Amino acid sequence: MTSFRFIDLFAGIGGLRLGFEGIGGHCVFTSEWDKYSRKTYQANFRDNHELGGDVREFSENPDLIPEHDVLLAGFPCQPFSIAGVSKKNALGRPHGFLCDTQGTLFFDVAKIIEHHSPAAFVLENVKNLERHDGGRTFATIMNVLTNELGYHVQHRVIGSQPWVPQKRERIFIVGFKDPTAFNLGGLKVPDSGPTLRSILLPQDLVDPKYTLTQHLWTYLQDYKAKHEAAGNGFGFGLCGPDDVTRTLSARYYKDGSEILIDQPNSRPRRLTPKECARLMGFETNKRQWVIPSDVSDTQAYRQFGNAVVVPVVEFIAKGMRQYINAALSQRGVKSRAA
């Protein structure tokens, strides 16, 4: 199998990296600004290169980034502002991404893609990216990737439930520089997935500190009752071992309300960070996941809430593998030394 080089931008704790290492990729560059996420990343990728910080430093000087074949980026979606391009419009000239996306982090990804022209890229974001600003944000992104940068681009919203017991939908955007037969929409997901039972720790291994205090439990019940009376759906999500959870969020550390584990004869509890690692697919029967001792529960919850579900990335990576290999062969790259 052809080995390929990839870079990991807005890396978080490395969910995208895990998926593409699994098909023979070798990560040659990582950018992540959050210091606690960097600690977790470094603890789990021991053969690591030095981590880069703010991606903007590298988009301004893309030569600082090593040559690579595939670019991965779970870029944050910041509001796009197309105001300010009226000058070019007045001149009747098409305006490119340097105008449309200036000030957003997608702009930095686009600059790096433009400079290095990797054979392929995978971008990940929230499902609502398609609808942001009435669809104009997504239209701008697709215009940049296809018309400005010249890639053959597909996108698909994929839910995590076939792989993990969590309802979590994310949009994935895949681009190849040259035409391929790759069909993101045609990749067949599993028919059914696991339940919460598959990721829960035995009760005797769960620290009592994860059980809600009486004060917090009373508050959440009252909050739910108030909104139900008003006809709203706001409230907590109480789960048993045969259930599938709501989406784990970065705010889970605050009250755990979206995923509370029912405990017979007791108040419910939060998931432990280790269970969150399992719920997001970072820890499996074949892979242990390290949460460093100097990363607090609060930071760990934020990291998992902001992460990708690893088996979903593995699913996409496996579907892309033969097309990445073919693209590199067409470029005259017969092998890559990891």
ZADO-1210 file (C-alpha; in nm, 4 decimals, padded with zeros to 6 digits):
<atoms>
<atom x="00.0000" y="00.0000" z="00.0000" code="MET" pos="1"/>
<atom x="00.1257" y="00.3447" z="-00.0873" code="THR" pos="2"/>
<atom x="00.2189" y="00.5399" z="00.2236" code="SER" pos="3"/>
<atom x="00.1222" y="00.9054" z="00.2213" code="PHE" pos="4"/>
<atom x="00.1931" y="01.2161" z="00.4228" code="ARG" pos="5"/>
<atom x="-00.0804" y="01.4246" z="00.5794" code="PHE" pos="6"/>
<atom x="-00.1173" y="01.7305" z="00.7990" code="ILE" pos="7"/>
<atom x="-00.3614" y="01.7777" z="01.0863" code="ASP" pos="8"/>
<atom x="-00.4992" y="02.1329" z="01.1237" code="LEU" pos="9"/>
<atom x="-00.7239" y="02.2446" z="01.4117" code="PHE" pos="10"/>
<atom x="-00.6243" y="01.9022" z="01.5387" code="ALA" pos="11"/>
<atom x="-00.7972" y="01.9004" z="01.8769" code="GLY" pos="12"/>
<atom x="-00.6947" y="01.5707" z="02.0337" code="ILE" pos="13"/>
<atom x="-00.6310" y="01.3894" z="01.7069" code="GLY" pos="14"/>
<atom x="-00.9539" y="01.2250" z="01.5930" code="GLY" pos="15"/>
<atom x="-00.8943" y="01.2938" z="01.2241" code="LEU" pos="16"/>
<atom x="-00.5347" y="01.1777" z="01.2577" code="ARG" pos="17"/>
<atom x="-00.6382" y="00.8414" z="01.4013" code="LEU" pos="18"/>
<atom x="-00.8592" y="00.7694" z="01.1033" code="GLY" pos="19"/>
<atom x="-00.5926" y="00.8421" z="00.8431" code="PHE" pos="20"/>
<atom x="-00.3079" y="00.6759" z="01.0275" code="GLU" pos="21"/>
<atom x="-00.5252" y="00.3664" z="01.0156" code="GLY" pos="22"/>
<atom x="-00.4981" y="00.3519" z="00.6342" code="ILE" pos="23"/>
<atom x="-00.1221" y="00.3985" z="00.6214" code="GLY" pos="24"/>
<atom x="-00.0866" y="00.7755" z="00.6468" code="GLY" pos="25"/>
<atom x="00.2007" y="00.9454" z="00.8251" code="HIS" pos="26"/>
<atom x="00.1313" y="01.2757" z="01.0001" code="CYS" pos="27"/>
<atom x="00.4068" y="01.5271" z="00.9267" code="VAL" pos="28"/>
<atom x="00.2554" y="01.8423" z="01.0776" code="PHE" pos="29"/>
<atom x="00.0014" y="01.9339" z="01.3444" code="THR" pos="30"/>
<atom x="-00.1528" y="02.2661" z="01.4398" code="SER" pos="31"/>
<atom x="-00.3591" y="02.3101" z="01.7581" code="GLU" pos="32"/>
<atom x="-00.3734" y="02.6257" z="01.9674" code="TRP" pos="33"/>
<atom x="-00.5387" y="02.4971" z="02.2892" code="ASP" pos="34"/>
<atom x="-00.2701" y="02.4016" z="02.5399" code="LYS" pos="35"/>
<atom x="-00.4755" y="02.1309" z="02.7137" code="TYR" pos="36"/>
<atom x="-00.5706" y="01.9652" z="02.3868" code="SER" pos="37"/>
<atom x="-00.2026" y="01.9720" z="02.2935" code="ARG" pos="38"/>
<atom x="-00.1188" y="01.7854" z="02.6143" code="LYS" pos="39"/>
<atom x="-00.3691" y="01.5108" z="02.5380" code="THR" pos="40"/>
<atom x="-00.2561" y="01.4942" z="02.1754" code="TYR" pos="41"/>
<atom x="00.1093" y="01.4576" z="02.2733" code="GLN" pos="42"/>
<atom x="00.0294" y="01.1927" z="02.5343" code="ALA" pos="43"/>
<atom x="-00.1407" y="00.9730" z="02.2752" code="ASN" pos="44"/>
<atom x="00.0915" y="01.0229" z="01.9779" code="PHE" pos="45"/>
<atom x="00.4275" y="00.9455" z="02.1327" code="ARG" pos="46"/>
<atom x="00.6327" y="00.9553" z="01.8096" code="ASP" pos="47"/>
<atom x="00.5102" y="01.3061" z="01.7557" code="ASN" pos="48"/>
<atom x="00.6711" y="01.5962" z="01.5797" code="HIS" pos="49"/>
<atom x="00.6687" y="01.9372" z="01.7447" code="GLU" pos="50"/>
<atom x="00.3154" y="02.0789" z="01.7487" code="LEU" pos="51"/>
<atom x="00.2365" y="02.4066" z="01.5810" code="GLY" pos="52"/>
<atom x="00.0099" y="02.6557" z="01.7533" code="GLY" pos="53"/>
<atom x="-00.2169" y="02.9144" z="01.5915" code="ASP" pos="54"/>
<atom x="-00.2761" y="02.8145" z="01.2289" code="VAL" pos="55"/>
<atom x="-00.2673" y="03.1767" z="01.1167" code="ARG" pos="56"/>
<atom x="00.1083" y="03.1852" z="01.1708" code="GLU" pos="57"/>
<atom x="00.1430" y="02.9079" z="00.9136" code="PHE" pos="58"/>
<atom x="-00.1137" y="03.0326" z="00.6641" code="SER" pos="59"/>
<atom x="00.0822" y="03.3561" z="00.6439" code="GLU" pos="60"/>
<atom x="00.3965" y="03.1555" z="00.5664" code="ASN" pos="61"/>
<atom x="00.2865" y="02.8160" z="00.4292" code="PRO" pos="62"/>
<atom x="00.6472" y="02.7177" z="00.3594" code="ASP" pos="63"/>
<atom x="00.6699" y="02.6468" z="00.7330" code="LEU" pos="64"/>
<atom x="00.4421" y="02.3473" z="00.6717" code="ILE" pos="65"/>
<atom x="00.6090" y="02.0352" z="00.5271" code="PRO" pos="66"/>
<atom x="00.5042" y="01.9024" z="00.1886" code="GLU" pos="67"/>
<atom x="00.2061" y="01.6684" z="00.2201" code="HIS" pos="68"/>
<atom x="-00.0350" y="01.4622" z="00.0144" code="ASP" pos="69"/>
<atom x="-00.3536" y="01.4977" z="00.2213" code="VAL" pos="70"/>
<atom x="-00.4769" y="01.7894" z="00.4329" code="LEU" pos="71"/>
<atom x="-00.7112" y="01.7301" z="00.7269" code="LEU" pos="72"/>
<atom x="-00.8880" y="02.0144" z="00.9050" code="ALA" pos="73"/>
<atom x="-01.1768" y="02.0317" z="01.1491" code="GLY" pos="74"/>
<atom x="-01.1925" y="02.4064" z="01.1083" code="PHE" pos="75"/>
<atom x="-01.4176" y="02.6215" z="01.3293" code="PRO" pos="76"/>
<atom x="-01.7043" y="02.7894" z="01.1476" code="CYS" pos="77"/>
<atom x="-01.6857" y="03.1606" z="01.2112" code="GLN" pos="78"/>
<atom x="-01.9402" y="03.3962" z="01.0558" code="PRO" pos="79"/>
<atom x="-01.8500" y="03.4985" z="00.7036" code="PHE" pos="80"/>
<atom x="-01.8687" y="03.8603" z="00.6054" code="SER" pos="81"/>
<atom x="-01.8847" y="03.9401" z="00.2359" code="ILE" pos="82"/>
<atom x="-01.9226" y="04.3087" z="00.3131" code="ALA" pos="83"/>
<atom x="-01.6158" y="04.4908" z="00.1952" code="GLY" pos="84"/>
<atom x="-01.5942" y="04.3318" z="-00.1490" code="VAL" pos="85"/>
<atom x="-01.8160" y="04.5972" z="-00.3059" code="SER" pos="86"/>
<atom x="-01.5156" y="04.7570" z="-00.4720" code="LYS" pos="87"/>
<atom x="-01.4540" y="04.4526" z="-00.6918" code="LYS" pos="88"/>
<atom x="-01.8243" y="04.4125" z="-00.7524" code="ASN" pos="89"/>
<atom x="-01.8413" y="04.7727" z="-00.8686" code="ALA" pos="90"/>
<atom x="-01.5578" y="04.7022" z="-01.1099" code="LEU" pos="91"/>
<atom x="-01.7431" y="04.3996" z="-01.2416" code="GLY" pos="92"/>
<atom x="-01.4650" y="04.1644" z="-01.1360" code="ARG" pos="93"/>
<atom x="-01.5239" y="03.8266" z="-00.9685" code="PRO" pos="94"/>
<atom x="-01.3942" y="03.8303" z="-00.6148" code="HIS" pos="95"/>
<atom x="-01.1974" y="03.5320" z="-00.4874" code="GLY" pos="96"/>
<atom x="-01.1558" y="03.3772" z="-00.1459" code="PHE" pos="97"/>
<atom x="-00.9026" y="03.6416" z="-00.0369" code="LEU" pos="98"/>
<atom x="-01.1990" y="03.8779" z="-00.0206" code="CYS" pos="99"/>
<atom x="-01.4873" y="03.6469" z="00.0616" code="ASP" pos="100"/>
<atom x="-01.3349" y="03.4709" z="00.3590" code="THR" pos="101"/>
<atom x="-01.0864" y="03.7206" z="00.4971" code="GLN" pos="102"/>
<atom x="-01.0933" y="03.7101" z="00.8752" code="GLY" pos="103"/>
<atom x="-01.2253" y="03.3555" z="00.8993" code="THR" pos="104"/>
<atom x="-01.0282" y="03.0417" z="00.9775" code="LEU" pos="105"/>
<atom x="-01.1460" y="02.8773" z="00.6569" code="PHE" pos="106"/>
<atom x="-00.9455" y="03.1490" z="00.4822" code="PHE" pos="107"/>
<atom x="-00.6311" y="03.0107" z="00.6459" code="ASP" pos="108"/>
<atom x="-00.7101" y="02.6564" z="00.5322" code="VAL" pos="109"/>
<atom x="-00.7703" y="02.7820" z="00.1788" code="ALA" pos="110"/>
<atom x="-00.4353" y="02.9613" z="00.1697" code="LYS" pos="111"/>
<atom x="-00.2534" y="02.6452" z="00.2770" code="ILE" pos="112"/>
<atom x="-00.4369" y="02.4344" z="00.0186" code="ILE" pos="113"/>
<atom x="-00.3577" y="02.6900" z="-00.2506" code="GLU" pos="114"/>
<atom x="00.0120" y="02.6903" z="-00.1653" code="HIS" pos="115"/>
<atom x="00.0711" y="02.3156" z="-00.1240" code="HIS" pos="116"/>
<atom x="-00.1923" y="02.1767" z="-00.3641" code="SER" pos="117"/>
<atom x="-00.2318" y="01.8418" z="-00.1823" code="PRO" pos="118"/>
<atom x="-00.3759" y="01.5470" z="-00.3730" code="ALA" pos="119"/>
<atom x="-00.6775" y="01.5424" z="-00.1399" code="ALA" pos="120"/>
<atom x="-00.8301" y="01.7075" z="00.1623" code="PHE" pos="121"/>
<atom x="-01.0934" y="01.6279" z="00.4235" code="VAL" pos="122"/>
<atom x="-01.2688" y="01.9091" z="00.6098" code="LEU" pos="123"/>
<atom x="-01.5110" y="01.8553" z="00.8989" code="GLU" pos="124"/>
<atom x="-01.7629" y="02.0876" z="01.0585" code="ASN" pos="125"/>
<atom x="-02.1019" y="02.1054" z="01.2241" code="VAL" pos="126"/>
<atom x="-02.4075" y="01.9951" z="01.0284" code="LYS" pos="127"/>
<atom x="-02.5510" y="02.3484" z="01.0344" code="ASN" pos="128"/>
<atom x="-02.2646" y="02.4782" z="00.8223" code="LEU" pos="129"/>
<atom x="-02.4837" y="02.4088" z="00.5163" code="GLU" pos="130"/>
<atom x="-02.7567" y="02.6408" z="00.6478" code="ARG" pos="131"/>
<atom x="-02.5438" y="02.9123" z="00.8060" code="HIS" pos="132"/>
<atom x="-02.6375" y="03.2607" z="00.6851" code="ASP" pos="133"/>
<atom x="-02.9092" y="03.1237" z="00.4595" code="GLY" pos="134"/>
<atom x="-02.6657" y="02.8909" z="00.2834" code="GLY" pos="135"/>
<atom x="-02.4317" y="03.1716" z="00.1749" code="ARG" pos="136"/>
<atom x="-02.1452" y="03.0577" z="00.3976" code="THR" pos="137"/>
<atom x="-02.1452" y="02.7076" z="00.2526" code="PHE" pos="138"/>
<atom x="-02.1856" y="02.8354" z="-00.1019" code="ALA" pos="139"/>
<atom x="-01.8796" y="03.0535" z="-00.0533" code="THR" pos="140"/>
<atom x="-01.6775" y="02.7622" z="00.0840" code="ILE" pos="141"/>
<atom x="-01.7745" y="02.5381" z="-00.2068" code="MET" pos="142"/>
<atom x="-01.6990" y="02.8138" z="-00.4560" code="ASN" pos="143"/>
<atom x="-01.3528" y="02.8600" z="-00.3074" code="VAL" pos="144"/>
<atom x="-01.2738" y="02.4886" z="-00.3081" code="LEU" pos="145"/>
<atom x="-01.4061" y="02.4143" z="-00.6569" code="THR" pos="146"/>
<atom x="-01.3691" y="02.7299" z="-00.8644" code="ASN" pos="147"/>
<atom x="-01.0872" y="02.9123" z="-00.6877" code="GLU" pos="148"/>
<atom x="-00.8709" y="02.6157" z="-00.5888" code="LEU" pos="149"/>
<atom x="-00.9747" y="02.3731" z="-00.8621" code="GLY" pos="150"/>
<atom x="-01.0731" y="02.0668" z="-00.6583" code="TYR" pos="151"/>
<atom x="-01.3381" y="01.8050" z="-00.7281" code="HIS" pos="152"/>
<atom x="-01.5443" y="01.8326" z="-00.4104" code="VAL" pos="153"/>
<atom x="-01.8175" y="01.6281" z="-00.2445" code="GLN" pos="154"/>
<atom x="-01.9876" y="01.6675" z="00.0910" code="HIS" pos="155"/>
<atom x="-02.2079" y="01.4548" z="00.3106" code="ARG" pos="156"/>
<atom x="-02.3646" y="01.4762" z="00.6551" code="VAL" pos="157"/>
<atom x="-02.2924" y="01.1549" z="00.8430" code="ILE" pos="158"/>
<atom x="-02.4409" y="01.0508" z="01.1772" code="GLY" pos="159"/>
<atom x="-02.2365" y="00.8592" z="01.4336" code="SER" pos="160"/>
<atom x="-02.5101" y="00.6215" z="01.5532" code="GLN" pos="161"/>
<atom x="-02.4058" y="00.3256" z="01.3327" code="PRO" pos="162"/>
<atom x="-02.0717" y="00.3141" z="01.5193" code="TRP" pos="163"/>
<atom x="-02.1217" y="00.4613" z="01.8664" code="VAL" pos="164"/>
<atom x="-02.4288" y="00.5011" z="02.0923" code="PRO" pos="165"/>
<atom x="-02.4573" y="00.8741" z="02.0271" code="GLN" pos="166"/>
<atom x="-02.6680" y="01.0862" z="01.7921" code="LYS" pos="167"/>
<atom x="-02.4082" y="01.3187" z="01.6440" code="ARG" pos="168"/>
<atom x="-02.4220" y="01.4500" z="01.2876" code="GLU" pos="169"/>
<atom x="-02.1307" y="01.6254" z="01.1190" code="ARG" pos="170"/>
<atom x="-02.0624" y="01.7434" z="00.7672" code="ILE" pos="171"/>
<atom x="-01.7552" y="01.6111" z="00.5875" code="PHE" pos="172"/>
<atom x="-01.6171" y="01.7822" z="00.2767" code="ILE" pos="173"/>
<atom x="-01.3814" y="01.5745" z="00.0632" code="VAL" pos="174"/>
<atom x="-01.1846" y="01.7091" z="-00.2284" code="GLY" pos="175"/>
<atom x="-00.9454" y="01.5534" z="-00.4808" code="PHE" pos="176"/>
<atom x="-00.7244" y="01.7663" z="-00.7015" code="LYS" pos="177"/>
<atom x="-00.7702" y="01.5355" z="-00.9984" code="ASP" pos="178"/>
<atom x="-01.0930" y="01.3618" z="-01.1062" code="PRO" pos="179"/>
<atom x="-01.1587" y="01.0270" z="-00.9356" code="THR" pos="180"/>
<atom x="-01.4385" y="00.7731" z="-00.9108" code="ALA" pos="181"/>
<atom x="-01.4611" y="00.8295" z="-00.5358" code="PHE" pos="182"/>
<atom x="-01.8248" y="00.8603" z="-00.4253" code="ASN" pos="183"/>
<atom x="-01.8672" y="00.9921" z="-00.0728" code="LEU" pos="184"/>
<atom x="-02.2451" y="00.9609" z="-00.0923" code="GLY" pos="185"/>
<atom x="-02.2183" y="00.6003" z="-00.2048" code="GLY" pos="186"/>
<atom x="-02.0253" y="00.4771" z="00.0982" code="LEU" pos="187"/>
<atom x="-02.2568" y="00.2378" z="00.2818" code="LYS" pos="188"/>
<atom x="-02.2865" y="00.2875" z="00.6558" code="VAL" pos="189"/>
<atom x="-02.3634" y="-00.0038" z="00.8911" code="PRO" pos="190"/>
<atom x="-02.7322" y="-00.0829" z="00.9373" code="ASP" pos="191"/>
<atom x="-02.7325" y="-00.0675" z="01.3170" code="SER" pos="192"/>
<atom x="-02.5103" y="00.0390" z="01.6000" code="GLY" pos="193"/>
<atom x="-02.4356" y="-00.0289" z="01.9658" code="PRO" pos="194"/>
<atom x="-02.6186" y="00.0913" z="02.2762" code="THR" pos="195"/>
<atom x="-02.4863" y="00.2792" z="02.5739" code="LEU" pos="196"/>
<atom x="-02.4187" y="-00.0478" z="02.7526" code="ARG" pos="197"/>
<atom x="-02.1157" y="-00.0985" z="02.5281" code="SER" pos="198"/>
<atom x="-01.9286" y="00.2038" z="02.6644" code="ILE" pos="199"/>
<atom x="-02.0369" y="00.2244" z="03.0300" code="LEU" pos="200"/>
<atom x="-01.7945" y="00.1358" z="03.3059" code="LEU" pos="201"/>
<atom x="-01.8986" y="-00.1116" z="03.5776" code="PRO" pos="202"/>
<atom x="-02.0761" y="00.0840" z="03.8491" code="GLN" pos="203"/>
<atom x="-01.8156" y="-00.0029" z="04.1120" code="ASP" pos="204"/>
<atom x="-01.5481" y="00.1672" z="03.9005" code="LEU" pos="205"/>
<atom x="-01.7353" y="00.4980" z="03.8776" code="VAL" pos="206"/>
<atom x="-01.6263" y="00.7578" z="04.1307" code="ASP" pos="207"/>
<atom x="-01.9236" y="00.8923" z="04.3327" code="PRO" pos="208"/>
<atom x="-01.8142" y="01.2456" z="04.2381" code="LYS" pos="209"/>
<atom x="-01.9844" y="01.1967" z="03.9007" code="TYR" pos="210"/>
<atom x="-02.3260" y="01.1586" z="04.0672" code="THR" pos="211"/>
<atom x="-02.5197" y="01.4865" z="04.0569" code="LEU" pos="212"/>
<atom x="-02.5635" y="01.6763" z="04.3779" code="THR" pos="213"/>
<atom x="-02.9166" y="01.6995" z="04.5098" code="GLN" pos="214"/>
<atom x="-02.9119" y="02.0728" z="04.4438" code="HIS" pos="215"/>
<atom x="-02.8169" y="02.0314" z="04.0769" code="LEU" pos="216"/>
<atom x="-03.0608" y="01.7441" z="04.0219" code="TRP" pos="217"/>
<atom x="-03.3460" y="01.9459" z="04.1690" code="THR" pos="218"/>
<atom x="-03.2513" y="02.2447" z="03.9537" code="TYR" pos="219"/>
<atom x="-03.2492" y="02.0365" z="03.6321" code="LEU" pos="220"/>
<atom x="-03.5873" y="01.8791" z="03.7134" code="GLN" pos="221"/>
<atom x="-03.7413" y="02.2183" z="03.7864" code="ASP" pos="222"/>
<atom x="-03.5876" y="02.3649" z="03.4698" code="TYR" pos="223"/>
<atom x="-03.7324" y="02.0863" z="03.2573" code="LYS" pos="224"/>
<atom x="-04.0758" y="02.1177" z="03.4186" code="ALA" pos="225"/>
<atom x="-04.0809" y="02.4940" z="03.3589" code="LYS" pos="226"/>
<atom x="-04.0051" y="02.4569" z="02.9891" code="HIS" pos="227"/>
<atom x="-04.2455" y="02.1670" z="02.9427" code="GLU" pos="228"/>
<atom x="-04.5214" y="02.3845" z="03.0883" code="ALA" pos="229"/>
<atom x="-04.4299" y="02.6514" z="02.8321" code="ALA" pos="230"/>
<atom x="-04.4429" y="02.3984" z="02.5489" code="GLY" pos="231"/>
<atom x="-04.0654" y="02.3885" z="02.4987" code="ASN" pos="232"/>
<atom x="-03.8462" y="02.0821" z="02.4726" code="GLY" pos="233"/>
<atom x="-03.5597" y="02.2028" z="02.6862" code="PHE" pos="234"/>
<atom x="-03.4468" y="01.9667" z="02.9576" code="GLY" pos="235"/>
<atom x="-03.2073" y="01.6917" z="03.0471" code="PHE" pos="236"/>
<atom x="-03.1432" y="01.3651" z="02.8646" code="GLY" pos="237"/>
<atom x="-03.1742" y="01.0674" z="03.0994" code="LEU" pos="238"/>
<atom x="-03.0276" y="00.7473" z="02.9546" code="CYS" pos="239"/>
<atom x="-03.0185" y="00.3800" z="03.0423" code="GLY" pos="240"/>
<atom x="-02.7831" y="00.1074" z="02.9154" code="PRO" pos="241"/>
<atom x="-03.0083" y="00.0213" z="02.6205" code="ASP" pos="242"/>
<atom x="-03.0356" y="00.3805" z="02.4976" code="ASP" pos="243"/>
<atom x="-02.8461" y="00.6038" z="02.2556" code="VAL" pos="244"/>
<atom x="-02.7391" y="00.9453" z="02.3822" code="THR" pos="245"/>
<atom x="-02.7867" y="01.2959" z="02.2583" code="ARG" pos="246"/>
<atom x="-02.4851" y="01.4807" z="02.1169" code="THR" pos="247"/>
<atom x="-02.2004" y="01.5261" z="02.3627" code="LEU" pos="248"/>
<atom x="-02.1174" y="01.8968" z="02.3731" code="SER" pos="249"/>
<atom x="-01.8186" y="02.1012" z="02.4854" code="ALA" pos="250"/>
<atom x="-02.0339" y="02.2410" z="02.7684" code="ARG" pos="251"/>
<atom x="-02.0883" y="01.8976" z="02.9204" code="TYR" pos="252"/>
<atom x="-01.8713" y="01.9913" z="03.2185" code="TYR" pos="253"/>
<atom x="-02.1262" y="02.2506" z="03.3315" code="LYS" pos="254"/>
<atom x="-02.4117" y="02.0239" z="03.4363" code="ASP" pos="255"/>
<atom x="-02.4002" y="01.7148" z="03.2136" code="GLY" pos="256"/>
<atom x="-02.7635" y="01.7712" z="03.1286" code="SER" pos="257"/>
<atom x="-02.7579" y="01.6383" z="02.7716" code="GLU" pos="258"/>
<atom x="-02.6377" y="01.2940" z="02.8820" code="ILE" pos="259"/>
<atom x="-02.7285" y="01.1790" z="03.2329" code="LEU" pos="260"/>
<atom x="-02.6895" y="00.8146" z="03.3269" code="ILE" pos="261"/>
<atom x="-02.9793" y="00.6705" z="03.5240" code="ASP" pos="262"/>
<atom x="-02.8762" y="00.5085" z="03.8519" code="GLN" pos="263"/>
<atom x="-03.1423" y="00.2960" z="04.0245" code="PRO" pos="264"/>
<atom x="-03.2115" y="00.4120" z="04.3794" code="ASN" pos="265"/>
<atom x="-02.9864" y="00.7130" z="04.3351" code="SER" pos="266"/>
<atom x="-02.9560" y="01.0433" z="04.1524" code="ARG" pos="267"/>
<atom x="-02.8252" y="01.0246" z="03.7942" code="PRO" pos="268"/>
<atom x="-02.4614" y="01.0812" z="03.7093" code="ARG" pos="269"/>
<atom x="-02.2481" y="01.2271" z="03.4362" code="ARG" pos="270"/>
<atom x="-02.0412" y="01.0144" z="03.2054" code="LEU" pos="271"/>
<atom x="-01.6823" y="00.9859" z="03.3218" code="THR" pos="272"/>
<atom x="-01.4124" y="01.1225" z="03.0887" code="PRO" pos="273"/>
<atom x="-01.3105" y="00.7637" z="03.0119" code="LYS" pos="274"/>
<atom x="-01.6679" y="00.6850" z="02.9064" code="GLU" pos="275"/>
<atom x="-01.6641" y="00.9977" z="02.6884" code="CYS" pos="276"/>
<atom x="-01.3482" y="00.8659" z="02.5223" code="ALA" pos="277"/>
<atom x="-01.5408" y="00.5470" z="02.4456" code="ARG" pos="278"/>
<atom x="-01.8538" y="00.7335" z="02.3346" code="LEU" pos="279"/>
<atom x="-01.6444" y="00.9281" z="02.0808" code="MET" pos="280"/>
<atom x="-01.4582" y="00.6181" z="01.9637" code="GLY" pos="281"/>
<atom x="-01.1151" y="00.7251" z="02.0867" code="PHE" pos="282"/>
<atom x="-01.0927" y="00.4304" z="02.3243" code="GLU" pos="283"/>
<atom x="-01.1878" y="00.0847" z="02.1996" code="THR" pos="284"/>
<atom x="-01.1150" y="-00.2767" z="02.2861" code="ASN" pos="285"/>
<atom x="-00.8038" y="-00.2441" z="02.0707" code="LYS" pos="286"/>
<atom x="-00.6964" y="00.1091" z="02.1625" code="ARG" pos="287"/>
<atom x="-00.6465" y="00.2752" z="02.4989" code="GLN" pos="288"/>
<atom x="-00.6766" y="00.6510" z="02.5272" code="TRP" pos="289"/>
<atom x="-00.4644" y="00.8515" z="02.7705" code="VAL" pos="290"/>
<atom x="-00.6071" y="01.1516" z="02.9537" code="ILE" pos="291"/>
<atom x="-00.3015" y="01.3169" z="03.1141" code="PRO" pos="292"/>
<atom x="-00.3099" y="01.3736" z="03.4882" code="SER" pos="293"/>
<atom x="-00.2709" y="01.7487" z="03.4403" code="ASP" pos="294"/>
<atom x="-00.5781" y="01.7645" z="03.2142" code="VAL" pos="295"/>
<atom x="-00.8809" y="01.8236" z="03.4366" code="SER" pos="296"/>
<atom x="-01.2218" y="01.6639" z="03.3896" code="ASP" pos="297"/>
<atom x="-01.3483" y="02.0031" z="03.2716" code="THR" pos="298"/>
<atom x="-01.0851" y="02.0204" z="02.9990" code="GLN" pos="299"/>
<atom x="-01.1351" y="01.6548" z="02.9029" code="ALA" pos="300"/>
<atom x="-01.5092" y="01.7083" z="02.8604" code="TYR" pos="301"/>
<atom x="-01.4394" y="02.0108" z="02.6402" code="ARG" pos="302"/>
<atom x="-01.1951" y="01.8106" z="02.4300" code="GLN" pos="303"/>
<atom x="-01.4321" y="01.5220" z="02.3663" code="PHE" pos="304"/>
<atom x="-01.7267" y="01.7564" z="02.3081" code="GLY" pos="305"/>
<atom x="-01.5292" y="01.9378" z="02.0385" code="ASN" pos="306"/>
<atom x="-01.3913" y="01.6206" z="01.8794" code="ALA" pos="307"/>
<atom x="-01.4877" y="01.4074" z="01.5818" code="VAL" pos="308"/>
<atom x="-01.6212" y="01.0548" z="01.6274" code="VAL" pos="309"/>
<atom x="-01.3203" y="00.8447" z="01.5331" code="VAL" pos="310"/>
<atom x="-01.5031" y="00.5487" z="01.3672" code="PRO" pos="311"/>
<atom x="-01.6797" y="00.7896" z="01.1318" code="VAL" pos="312"/>
<atom x="-01.3421" y="00.9255" z="01.0206" code="VAL" pos="313"/>
<atom x="-01.2091" y="00.5714" z="00.9859" code="GLU" pos="314"/>
<atom x="-01.5098" y="00.4896" z="00.7668" code="PHE" pos="315"/>
<atom x="-01.4366" y="00.7830" z="00.5356" code="ILE" pos="316"/>
<atom x="-01.0625" y="00.7172" z="00.5315" code="ALA" pos="317"/>
<atom x="-01.1093" y="00.3529" z="00.4311" code="LYS" pos="318"/>
<atom x="-01.3398" y="00.4624" z="00.1518" code="GLY" pos="319"/>
<atom x="-01.0783" y="00.7106" z="00.0265" code="MET" pos="320"/>
<atom x="-00.7747" y="00.4837" z="00.0595" code="ARG" pos="321"/>
<atom x="-00.7590" y="00.3387" z="-00.2918" code="GLN" pos="322"/>
<atom x="-00.8251" y="00.6781" z="-00.4476" code="TYR" pos="323"/>
<atom x="-00.5507" y="00.8462" z="-00.2457" code="ILE" pos="324"/>
<atom x="-00.3108" y="00.5728" z="-00.3530" code="ASN" pos="325"/>
<atom x="-00.4154" y="00.6096" z="-00.7161" code="ALA" pos="326"/>
<atom x="-00.3792" y="00.9881" z="-00.7016" code="ALA" pos="327"/>
<atom x="-00.0263" y="00.9585" z="-00.5668" code="LEU" pos="328"/>
<atom x="00.0649" y="00.7023" z="-00.8304" code="SER" pos="329"/>
<atom x="-00.0597" y="00.9379" z="-01.1001" code="GLN" pos="330"/>
<atom x="00.1610" y="01.2078" z="-00.9523" code="ARG" pos="331"/>
<atom x="00.4560" y="00.9718" z="-00.9810" code="GLY" pos="332"/>
<atom x="00.4809" y="00.9012" z="-00.6100" code="VAL" pos="333"/>
<atom x="00.5286" y="00.5276" z="-00.5790" code="LYS" pos="334"/>
<atom x="00.6040" y="00.5151" z="-00.2063" code="SER" pos="335"/>
<atom x="00.6420" y="00.7356" z="00.0953" code="ARG" pos="336"/>
<atom x="00.8799" y="00.6561" z="00.3774" code="ALA" pos="337"/>
<atom x="00.6932" y="00.7128" z="00.7016" code="ALA" pos="338"/>
</atoms>
